[in-house]
Amino acid sequence: MKIRTVILAMMTLMLSAGPLMAMDSEYQEKRRQALQEKSTSSAIQAQSSIDQRCNREVSQRG
């Protein structure tokens, strides 16, 4: 009886691990995309502020 319970517990654990790992990889993919979009957005904003500063300096000199 103990062996049957252990085998059943192991089978249950093994069968439940697959979907959990799949859910984890989906979460990681969404997180990676969100971070990439955030870093791209930050880079665009930084470039925009640099361009604005350069434009101001040029207009002040001229």
VENPEGI-V324005 format. One record per residue. N is the residue number from 1. RES is the residue in three letters. PHI is phi as a letter, one per 40 degrees, with the letter a starting at -180 (999 if undefined). Layout:
# VENPEGI-V324005
n: (N,N)
res: (RES,RES)
phi: (PHI,PHI)
This chain:
# VENPEGI-V324005
n: (1,2,3,4,5,6,7,8,9,10,11,12,13,14,15,16,17,18,19,20,21,22,23,24,25,26,27,28,29,30,31,32,33,34,35,36,37,38,39,40,41,42,43,44,45,46,47,48,49,50,51,52,53,54,55,56,57,58,59,60,61,62)
res: (MET,LYS,ILE,ARG,THR,VAL,ILE,LEU,ALA,MET,MET,THR,LEU,MET,LEU,SER,ALA,GLY,PRO,LEU,MET,ALA,MET,ASP,SER,GLU,TYR,GLN,GLU,LYS,ARG,ARG,GLN,ALA,LEU,GLN,GLU,LYS,SER,THR,SER,SER,ALA,ILE,GLN,ALA,GLN,SER,SER,ILE,ASP,GLN,ARG,CYS,ASN,ARG,GLU,VAL,SER,GLN,ARG,GLY)
phi: (999,c,c,c,c,c,c,c,c,c,c,c,c,c,c,c,c,d,c,c,c,c,c,c,c,c,c,c,c,c,c,c,c,c,c,c,c,c,c,c,c,c,c,c,c,c,c,c,c,c,c,c,c,c,c,c,c,c,c,c,c,c)
